[in-house]
Amino acid sequence: MTLSHKFLKFSVIEKFLIGWSMVLLFLVFFQWYELALGVFAFFPFLYLIFRSILDGTFEIRFLSIGYLGGQSLCWLIGFLGCLYILPLLGYPLVYLFNNVNGLPVKYTLVTMILVNLTMWGGLFGSQLALIFQKKQSDTIRVSTMPIILVRNGIVLTAIIFLVYLVSSYIGGSLSARTLIGSRLPVGSLLYWVTGLGGVSFLFFFFAGAYLCIPFFSLRNVMLLLILFLCMSLSGLTGGRGTSIQMLLFFLGGSFYSNISPKKVTHLTLVLVPFVLAFLVVIGAARSENFTTDPFEQRLEKVWHTMTVTVPEQWKNRTYYFLRRIANDLAGQLVIDSVVERQEYIGFRNFERLATIFVPKFVIGDKASADDGPERLRDDYGLLVTDFHSIPITFMADAFERGGYFATFSCSFLLSFWLTLLGRFIWSLNWPLFRAVLMTSFAYHCLNIQTYSVIGTIREVTYTFVKDAILMGGIVFFISFISLHGTKTGKP
């Protein structure tokens, strides 16, 4: 029997492991150690996805998968892209901060070791949370929602979304990025509107759930056009986070529509290049006075950027795009500093957790739970203001607090908590509420990689509770009017 015939007898997993090992050996042979460690760190993320599909726990682990997905985006795509792609484009890997401008990035190998600790810690934490979980074939309970429920949801949430848009415009959201900044006046209209969180984007969840067969129907085309239009208009304010949130809610709802999960997956893969192009164009168009320009002038800048600037300056735009995904390498600056000084800050600022559940309008202004930007300003001399904030990243902050052990432990405990929370949500006998919570929480989990440890604790506790209460009220009302109209059982 030939070697090729023996290879064909291996299972899919065995073939995957053999191929994975060969790739690692190849990278190590050419001394691409950081890339080899990156490939090794990507394994826990893929394993968690495949394992959850095989044992029927995908919905339970969905939040942990979202968390590791965000870490992969930042460190395995953004950081490694900066490390290996930027030199090929003629750009040195240096810091661009005011006090370290031009200094080279140093301890990249340490960073990739920390990435492995983060990814493997997340995998082990999720595994431990389900150690007593019995295999159940019906764990993934995604099903089509009753049409009356979806229609009522679209009508009600469309009204909420329109009120949100009008209130945001009146509150000054169009130029808030340069005139107000991140510190919104407590009690102002924009303060309350922003505090609604993802409630205003529930419209896109129901829009996704309203997709129908055939896929290229007039209804689906109109729904996608509405999504693209709203994402584009949101990008014209100078921000891109809300646009991505709209897309994620839409895709989350589409899993509960009449179209098959396979087609939803295809839709997601088609939208990925669009989203990447959208981020590049908006980032390139966002010049110094973009958010104070008249609305019509912003449209002209975006069109010129899309048709002229990006094609002509694709190397430059790739450079800034990769650095942006890597959070401007602020986390790497922290890692380099910790390695050199060998000092840790432990539980500094943890006293802020005492007021984490108390809103600002109750006790007045309080220090932000996400202490990363201010520490970058105070400890590292970075230019951080209400109009320009830089994320410290979860992994770098954990490393600064307690070294390698803290990096692994923080990721382990976080993933353990997210999987336990997913298990609780899965047990809810309310399909619509469960689906909405999973979609909303998954968006926050993707963003965890930007927060400090304290900021992450706030996101997975206070923010989760706030969203659950607000969205629960909306979902309950939609379910109530739907039940009242049909006189049937619970949708």
Backbone hydrogen bonds, N-H to C=O, Kabsch-Sander energy under -0.5 kcal/mol:
donor,donor_aa,acceptor,acceptor_aa,energy
6,K,2,T,-1.9
7,F,3,L,-2.1
8,L,4,S,-1.7
9,K,5,H,-0.8
9,K,6,K,-0.8
10,F,7,F,-1.3
15,K,11,S,-2.5
16,F,12,V,-2.3
17,L,13,I,-2.5
18,I,14,E,-2.2
19,G,15,K,-2.6
20,W,16,F,-2.6
21,S,17,L,-2.4
22,M,18,I,-2.0
23,V,19,G,-2.0
24,L,20,W,-2.2
25,L,21,S,-2.5
26,F,22,M,-2.1
27,L,23,V,-2.3
28,V,24,L,-2.5
29,F,25,L,-2.3
30,F,26,F,-1.5
31,Q,28,V,-1.5
32,W,27,L,-2.8
33,Y,31,Q,-1.3
36,A,32,W,-2.4
37,L,33,Y,-2.7
38,G,34,E,-2.0
39,V,35,L,-2.4
40,F,36,A,-2.2
41,A,37,L,-2.2
42,F,38,G,-1.4
43,F,39,V,-0.7
43,F,40,F,-0.6
45,F,41,A,-0.6
46,L,42,F,-2.0
47,Y,43,F,-3.1
48,L,44,P,-2.3
49,I,45,F,-1.7
50,F,46,L,-2.7
51,R,47,Y,-3.1
52,S,48,L,-2.0
53,I,49,I,-1.7
54,L,50,F,-2.4
55,D,51,R,-2.5
57,T,52,S,-2.2
58,F,52,S,-1.0
61,R,57,T,-2.4
62,F,58,F,-0.5
62,F,59,E,-0.6
65,I,61,R,-2.6
66,G,62,F,-2.2
67,Y,63,L,-2.2
68,L,64,S,-2.5
69,G,65,I,-2.2
70,G,66,G,-2.0
71,Q,67,Y,-1.8
72,S,68,L,-2.3
73,L,69,G,-2.2
74,C,70,G,-2.0
75,W,71,Q,-2.7
76,L,71,Q,-0.6
76,L,72,S,-1.3
77,I,72,S,-1.2
78,G,73,L,-2.1
79,F,74,C,-1.9
80,L,75,W,-1.2
81,G,77,I,-1.4
82,C,78,G,-2.2
83,L,79,F,-2.2
84,Y,80,L,-2.5
85,I,81,G,-2.2
86,L,81,G,-1.4
88,L,85,I,-0.5
89,L,85,I,-1.2
89,L,86,L,-0.7
90,G,87,P,-1.0
91,Y,86,L,-2.6
94,V,92,P,-1.4
95,Y,103,L,-2.6
100,V,97,F,-0.8
101,N,97,F,-0.7
102,G,95,Y,-3.0
103,L,100,V,-2.2
105,V,93,L,-2.0
108,T,106,K,-1.9
111,T,107,Y,-1.6
112,M,108,T,-1.9
113,I,109,L,-1.6
114,L,110,V,-2.3
115,V,111,T,-2.2
116,N,112,M,-1.8
117,L,113,I,-2.2
118,T,114,L,-2.4
119,M,115,V,-2.8
120,W,116,N,-2.9
121,G,117,L,-1.8
122,G,118,T,-2.0
123,L,119,M,-1.9
124,F,120,W,-2.6
125,G,121,G,-2.3
126,S,122,G,-1.9
127,Q,123,L,-2.2
128,L,124,F,-2.5
129,A,125,G,-1.7
130,L,126,S,-0.8
130,L,127,Q,-0.8
131,I,128,L,-1.6
133,Q,130,L,-1.5
136,Q,55,D,-0.8
139,T,136,Q,-1.1
141,R,139,T,-1.2
145,M,256,Y,-2.0
149,L,146,P,-0.5
150,V,146,P,-1.9
151,R,147,I,-2.8
152,N,148,I,-2.1
153,G,149,L,-2.0
154,I,150,V,-2.5
155,V,151,R,-2.2
156,L,152,N,-2.4
157,T,153,G,-2.5
158,A,154,I,-2.1
159,I,155,V,-1.6
160,I,156,L,-1.9
161,F,157,T,-2.6
162,L,158,A,-2.4
163,V,159,I,-2.4
164,Y,160,I,-2.2
165,L,161,F,-2.5
166,V,162,L,-2.6
167,S,163,V,-2.6
168,S,164,Y,-2.6
169,Y,165,L,-2.3
170,I,166,V,-2.5
171,G,167,S,-2.5
172,G,168,S,-0.7
172,G,169,Y,-0.8
173,S,168,S,-2.9
175,S,172,G,-0.9
178,T,175,S,-1.0
179,L,175,S,-2.0
180,I,176,A,-1.8
181,G,176,A,-3.6
182,S,386,D,-2.7
184,L,182,S,-1.2
188,S,185,P,-2.2
192,W,188,S,-1.8
193,V,189,L,-2.4
194,T,190,L,-2.4
195,G,191,Y,-1.5
196,L,192,W,-0.6
196,L,193,V,-1.1
197,G,194,T,-1.7
199,V,196,L,-1.6
200,S,197,G,-0.8
201,F,198,G,-1.4
202,L,199,V,-1.6
204,F,201,F,-1.0
205,F,201,F,-0.8
206,F,202,L,-2.1
207,A,203,F,-2.1
208,G,204,F,-2.1
209,A,205,F,-2.0
210,Y,206,F,-0.8
210,Y,207,A,-0.5
211,L,208,G,-1.3
217,S,214,P,-1.0
217,S,215,F,-0.6
221,V,217,S,-2.2
222,M,218,L,-2.4
223,L,219,R,-2.3
224,L,220,N,-2.4
225,L,221,V,-2.2
226,I,222,M,-2.3
227,L,223,L,-2.1
228,F,224,L,-2.7
229,L,225,L,-2.6
230,C,226,I,-2.5
231,M,227,L,-2.4
232,S,228,F,-2.4
233,L,229,L,-2.6
234,S,230,C,-2.2
235,G,231,M,-2.0
236,L,232,S,-1.2
237,T,234,S,-1.4
238,G,235,G,-1.6
239,G,234,S,-0.7
244,I,240,R,-1.8
245,Q,241,G,-2.1
246,M,242,T,-2.2
247,L,243,S,-1.9
248,L,244,I,-2.5
249,F,245,Q,-2.2
250,F,246,M,-2.1
251,L,247,L,-2.7
252,G,248,L,-2.4
253,G,249,F,-2.3
254,S,250,F,-1.8
255,F,251,L,-0.9
255,F,252,G,-0.6
256,Y,253,G,-1.9
257,S,254,S,-1.4
258,N,211,L,-1.6
264,V,260,S,-1.9
265,T,261,P,-2.2
266,H,262,K,-2.0
267,L,263,K,-2.6
268,T,264,V,-2.4
269,L,265,T,-2.3
270,V,266,H,-2.0
271,L,267,L,-2.1
272,V,268,T,-1.5
274,F,270,V,-0.8
275,V,271,L,-2.7
276,L,272,V,-2.5
277,A,273,P,-2.5
278,F,274,F,-2.5
279,L,275,V,-2.6
280,V,276,L,-2.1
281,V,277,A,-2.6
282,I,278,F,-2.5
283,G,279,L,-2.1
284,A,280,V,-2.2
285,A,281,V,-2.4
286,R,282,I,-1.4
287,S,285,A,-2.4
290,F,287,S,-1.4
292,T,289,N,-1.1
293,D,289,N,-0.8
293,D,290,F,-0.9
298,R,294,P,-1.7
299,L,295,F,-1.7
300,E,296,E,-1.8
301,K,297,Q,-2.1
302,V,298,R,-2.6
303,W,299,L,-2.4
304,H,300,E,-2.5
305,T,301,K,-2.5
306,M,302,V,-2.5
307,T,303,W,-2.1
308,V,304,H,-2.4
309,T,304,H,-1.6
310,V,305,T,-2.7
312,E,308,V,-2.0
313,Q,309,T,-2.6
314,W,311,P,-0.6
317,R,313,Q,-2.5
318,T,314,W,-2.3
319,Y,315,K,-2.1
320,Y,316,N,-2.1
321,F,317,R,-2.3
322,L,318,T,-2.4
323,R,319,Y,-1.9
324,R,320,Y,-2.0
325,I,321,F,-2.2
326,A,322,L,-1.9
327,N,324,R,-1.6
328,D,323,R,-3.4
329,L,326,A,-1.6
330,A,327,N,-1.9
333,L,329,L,-1.7
334,V,330,A,-1.6
335,I,331,G,-2.3
336,D,332,Q,-2.8
337,S,333,L,-1.9
338,V,334,V,-2.5
339,V,335,I,-2.3
340,E,336,D,-1.7
341,R,337,S,-2.5
342,Q,338,V,-2.5
345,I,400,E,-2.1
346,G,401,R,-1.1
348,R,345,I,-1.1
350,F,347,F,-2.0
352,R,349,N,-1.7
353,L,350,F,-1.7
354,A,351,E,-1.5
355,T,352,R,-1.2
356,I,353,L,-1.3
358,V,355,T,-1.4
362,V,359,P,-1.3
363,I,359,P,-1.3
364,G,360,K,-2.2
371,D,369,A,-1.4
375,R,371,D,-1.8
376,L,372,G,-2.3
377,R,373,P,-1.6
378,D,374,E,-3.1
379,D,375,R,-2.7
380,Y,375,R,-0.8
380,Y,376,L,-0.6
381,G,377,R,-0.8
382,L,376,L,-2.3
384,V,382,L,-1.3
385,T,388,H,-2.4
388,H,385,T,-0.6
393,T,450,T,-1.4
394,F,449,Q,-1.1
397,D,393,T,-2.0
398,A,394,F,-2.3
399,F,395,M,-2.1
400,E,396,A,-2.2
401,R,397,D,-1.5
402,G,398,A,-1.6
403,G,399,F,-2.7
406,A,402,G,-0.9
407,T,403,G,-1.8
408,F,404,Y,-2.2
409,S,405,F,-2.8
410,C,406,A,-2.8
411,S,407,T,-1.5
412,F,408,F,-2.5
413,L,409,S,-3.0
414,L,410,C,-2.2
415,S,411,S,-2.4
416,F,412,F,-2.2
417,W,413,L,-2.3
418,L,414,L,-2.5
419,T,415,S,-2.3
420,L,416,F,-2.0
421,L,417,W,-2.6
422,G,418,L,-2.3
423,R,419,T,-2.2
424,F,420,L,-2.0
425,I,421,L,-2.7
426,W,422,G,-2.4
427,S,423,R,-1.1
428,L,425,I,-1.5
430,W,428,L,-1.0
434,R,430,W,-2.5
435,A,431,P,-2.4
436,V,432,L,-2.3
437,L,433,F,-2.4
438,M,434,R,-2.3
439,T,435,A,-2.0
440,S,436,V,-2.5
441,F,437,L,-3.0
442,A,438,M,-2.0
443,Y,439,T,-1.4
444,H,440,S,-1.4
445,C,441,F,-2.2
446,L,442,A,-1.9
447,N,443,Y,-1.1
448,I,444,H,-0.5
448,I,445,C,-0.9
450,T,447,N,-2.1
451,Y,447,N,-0.6
451,Y,448,I,-1.4
456,T,452,S,-2.3
457,I,453,V,-2.1
458,R,454,I,-2.0
459,E,455,G,-2.1
460,V,456,T,-2.4
461,T,458,R,-0.8
463,T,458,R,-2.2
464,F,459,E,-0.8
465,V,461,T,-2.6
466,K,462,Y,-2.8
467,D,463,T,-2.5
468,A,464,F,-2.4
469,I,465,V,-2.2
470,L,466,K,-2.5
471,M,467,D,-2.9
472,G,468,A,-1.8
473,G,469,I,-1.8
474,I,470,L,-1.6
475,V,471,M,-3.0
476,F,472,G,-2.5
477,F,473,G,-1.9
478,I,474,I,-2.3
479,S,475,V,-2.6
480,F,476,F,-2.5
481,I,477,F,-2.4
482,S,478,I,-1.8
483,L,479,S,-2.5
484,H,480,F,-2.6
485,G,481,I,-1.5
486,T,482,S,-1.8
487,K,483,L,-2.7
